[in-house]
Amino acid sequence: MTQITKRNANKFLKDEYDELVKNHIEWNICVLESGSKPHSIVNGKEVIMMCSNNYLNLSNHPRLIKGAIEAAKKYGAGSGSVRAIAGTLKIHTEVEKRLAKFKRTESALIYQTGFAANSGLIPQLVGEGDIVISDELNHGSIIDGVRLTKADRAIFKHRDMSDLERVLKDADKKYRRILIITDGVFSMDGDIAPMDKIVKLANEFGAMTYVDDAHGEGVIGEDGRGIGAHFHIEGKIDVEMGTFSKAFGVVGGLIAGSQDLVNFAYNKSRTWLLSGSHPPAVSGAQLAAIDVLETEPEHVRRLWDNTKYFKKELNSLGFNTGGSETPITPVIVGDSGKAKELSNKLFDEGIFALPIVFPMVARDKARIRTMINAGLTKKDLDFALDKFGKLGKQLSII
Amino acid sequence: MSVKIGFLINPIAGMGGRVGLKGTDNVLETAVKLGAQPIARLKAEEMLCEFSSISVNHPDLVWITCDGDMGNNELEAVGIKNKQIIYSPTGNTTSANDTKAASKIFLNHHLDLLIFCGGDGTARDIFTIIDKKIPLLGIPAGVKMHSGVFGITTKATAKILQEFINKRLTVGDAEIMDLDEELYRKGEWKVRLYGIVKGIIEPTYIQVGKTYFESVSDDEVKEELAEHVKDELEKYQDWMFLFCSGGTIDYIAKKLNIKHTLLGIDAIYQKQLIAVDVNEEQILQLLKKYPKAKILLSPIGAQGFILGRGNLQLSPAVINKIGIENIIVIATPSKLIHTPILRVDTGDKQLDHCFAKQGYLMVVIGYRLSRVVKLQTNSF
């Protein structure tokens, strides 16, 4: 008897992948053979790393590596459960205590990832009859978090406080709870949300504030304490969300705020409740990262020295670096094709920096996004600047 | 793959304007007597020159056009060789009948886009034949240009054409608007909606990966808007909803299985149609029975009017009864790119002032998603 196949259940997998390839928008995964270092081996070639989020080069810091090893020796390789049941190890709670102290907030909570924090917590903070007010350039994980709620959503123009005020005025009459949500440091342009003004407006209207400080944590504010410290409003932002995966050099999401917030968050966030807790090695490295930030201020200082030098020299070469206020340094090229070409040529010359093209940025604002790292030497930066200058002229960008 | 562009000039378009006429339809002789000069051909040539200067040579681009002043002369003048003439006007002067006759022939040529040079009158003539079958792009040259198919300037039109050929722009709904002749004969200058065609629009993008976005079709965005409106209908069960005219609202109504009048205003109560194509008087009567009401409208035409164009039934008396706060403005993000300012012209100073005082409107642009859009009340 021949079996009749009703439908080919898996055909779409190949079809949809082929479509991505046809449009040149599939991910070609680059493989690092060296760990994420200022000089990395990427696809077999040694390059200067200018697109990692490992801002402070902590992922290679001996104290973090030691912290990870010792925690694994003491607690084992895995945690055995989700946090809520039997997966909360003493080291998890230690990280949370140390983090709250570092962030100068009443309390803190670790999530599995930053994405888990946004997509787990945001849908609990608002519901039907509430509204989330969001900066138009917010990161995708916030948008996904917001999509999981039954709340209405409104967008305000990027960093535009009068636009935000208009939305607040309108929302004030109609909604029960109002949540204002914004990136702290915007990942495409490297500009900073005016958090002091947002908090002031929020207080006027009785709105809650939530900042995704993934790119600000470990980078801005005194000793890298983040956006609250940057504006000297520690403890005044209702939810400071961040990540251990960028400047902290490890992995894991975090929120910092009041004890009420933390109690609410771990009882309600489905992502927190339903996925396994961090392996002890992760927590050991997280603890060491906080230690390093508190006791070795040179990393943050070097990151900023490098950033200022690189930006200044790029500008004097004639490059446009946009309105960045942070180590995220866009080199604006204009045309998307040219940005891709520049990125390829940079790689051939030994510099790893990714192009960001339309529609992620406006059509005439395609760019190479360079991420400055504290581990880069002046020699590295001069090498990169020399290549940027040479190729910039070759491609008639400068 | 070859790209086929239809090209049609209404040589007499715009001639009435300079001599103070409200169009050139049926008044060409008067216009000429008053000293009117042809301007459409100049505008068409400007657009073509600009297009040639900004675009690389497209060997696959074929121009399908009409003889003489209706297209071929201008294509010749700028040195475009890859063309095919499909219609020749018969008389010495051309008229609306020539536009329509040429449009009929265009239908057989599998065009990717039809570019025309003229004003609202020309757009309407083409619409009566082409409907939604070929996307339209207008080179602005008429006396009236309220329709949503025109480039803002000849230069902008050339840029749109180039971007369309490079597949950076996509096709979506656009309105055909023109002077309401019946009212005009009574001495009133009001513009109304005549139909929906396919125009060229900026695509909307959604983030699907960390560094790449996917273009979503206009219909997908409207699908989201339909979901939103469905929720509203369920939430406000004992309210009457007035669905206004326009392509977006027509799409939403169809999705909700409501038989909607494309160009008029319909009343809906508990998801059922209770009155079709209502006028001001009928709306006021309905409001006696259903005092709680909401108006669902979307900006129409090139200038982003939400009140005062195409929906004159929503008179000041009606709006005052319903209340400004019960107007739901809905628009696709692609539409808002072209009309970043919304306009109101109710004809009632006091009511216009109420809108002006507000200064801004929350516009629904997706499922439960809205943004602030600036509002202007000065009329054109």
Contacts between the chains, C-beta under 8 A, distances in Angstrom:
chain1	res1	chain2	res2	distance
A	25	B	212	5.1
A	27	B	209	7.2
A	136	B	371	7.6
A	140	B	207	4.6
A	140	B	210	6.7
A	143	B	207	6.9
A	151	B	368	7.3
A	152	B	368	4.6
A	152	B	369	7.6
A	152	B	370	7.1
A	153	B	366	7.9
A	153	B	368	5.6
A	153	B	369	4.5
A	153	B	370	7.2
A	154	B	362	6.8
A	154	B	369	7.3
A	154	B	370	4.9
A	154	B	371	6.3
A	154	B	372	7.6
A	155	B	365	7.8
A	155	B	369	7.0
A	155	B	370	7.4
A	155	B	371	4.3
A	156	B	371	7.4
A	156	B	372	6.9
A	157	B	372	7.7
A	163	B	372	5.6
A	166	B	359	8.0
A	166	B	360	5.1
A	166	B	372	4.9
A	167	B	362	7.4
A	167	B	371	7.9
A	167	B	372	5.6
A	170	B	360	7.9
A	170	B	362	5.3
A	170	B	372	7.6
A	354	B	211	7.5
A	356	B	211	6.7
A	359	B	205	4.3
A	359	B	213	4.5
A	359	B	215	7.5
A	360	B	211	6.1
A	360	B	212	7.1
A	360	B	213	6.2
A	363	B	168	7.5
